[in-house]
Amino acid sequence: MTSEALAELLRRHLEAENARQMDDTLATLTEDCVFDDRALGRVFHGRDGARDYYRIWWDAFAPTVTPEQLYWRDDGGIVAETRFRGVHTGPYLGIEPTGCEIDVPVVILAHFADGLMAGERFYYDVATIGRQLGAVPGLV
């Protein structure tokens, strides 16, 4: 894929994700995509797994994902520095809704195949979310 085609795919993906349009979001992913959430220690396989992964975030926060910096890798993938922002309106990891806002820096490594996103690996600090929700004592 050309860098222009990848950029267009990412634009479509983020637009659908931020609008929480599940079918449009999943349409940007390969059938056998892999979502690897390193902070949660969980891996989600295929579009059904991706759907489950999005539900975790969308049901709890309805977050907006804002890319801050993209780095193109030599292998055609990307590293994206992003922020997840939202309001805690649904259960998350056993924490009942608090109405608190979250603003979490996230690093995402994405790779592509057949003109679609084939997977994402997520790095962020779960304790940051817990502190912002008032569920984890510590530094504010």
KAQUI-V586287 format. One record per pair of residues at least 6 apart in sequence whose C-alpha atoms are under 7 Angstrom apart, sorted by the first residue. I is the first residue (numbers start at 1). J is the second residue. D is the distance in whole Angstrom. If there is no record, write none. Layout:
i;j;d
I;J;D
I;J;D
This chain:
i;j;d
1;115;6
9;28;7
13;25;6
13;28;6
16;24;6
16;25;5
17;25;6
18;64;5
18;65;6
26;47;6
28;116;5
28;117;6
29;116;5
29;117;5
29;118;6
30;116;6
30;117;6
30;118;5
31;46;5
31;47;6
32;45;7
32;46;4
32;47;7
33;45;6
33;46;5
33;47;6
33;118;4
33;119;5
34;43;7
34;44;6
34;45;5
34;46;6
34;118;7
34;119;5
34;120;7
35;43;6
35;44;5
35;45;6
35;50;6
35;119;5
35;120;5
35;121;6
36;42;6
36;43;4
36;44;6
36;120;6
36;121;5
36;122;6
37;43;6
37;121;6
37;122;5
37;123;7
38;122;6
38;123;6
39;123;6
39;124;6
39;125;6
39;126;6
44;50;6
44;53;7
57;63;7
59;90;6
60;88;6
60;89;5
60;90;4
60;91;5
60;92;6
61;86;5
61;87;5
61;88;5
61;89;6
61;90;7
62;86;6
63;84;6
63;85;5
63;86;4
64;84;6
64;85;5
64;86;6
65;82;7
65;83;6
65;84;5
65;85;7
66;82;5
66;83;5
66;84;7
67;80;7
67;81;6
67;82;4
67;83;7
68;81;6
68;82;5
69;80;6
69;81;5
70;78;7
70;79;6
70;80;5
70;81;6
71;78;6
71;79;5
71;80;6
72;78;5
72;79;7
77;110;6
77;111;4
77;112;6
78;109;6
78;110;5
78;111;7
79;107;7
79;108;6
79;109;5
79;110;6
80;107;6
80;108;5
80;109;6
81;106;6
81;107;5
81;108;7
82;105;6
82;106;5
82;107;6
83;103;6
83;104;5
83;105;4
83;106;6
84;103;6
84;104;5
84;105;6
84;106;7
85;102;5
85;103;4
85;104;7
86;101;6
86;102;5
86;103;7
87;99;6
87;100;6
87;101;4
87;102;6
88;97;5
88;98;6
88;99;5
88;100;5
88;101;6
89;97;5
89;98;7
89;99;6
90;96;7
90;97;5
91;97;5
98;133;6
100;132;7
100;133;6
102;129;6
102;132;6
104;128;7
104;129;7
105;124;6
106;122;7
106;123;6
106;124;5
107;122;6
107;123;5
107;124;7
108;120;6
108;121;6
108;122;5
108;123;6
109;120;5
109;121;5
109;122;7
110;119;6
110;120;4
110;121;7
111;117;6
111;118;6
111;119;6
111;120;7
112;118;5
112;119;7
127;136;7
130;136;5
131;137;6
131;138;7
131;140;7
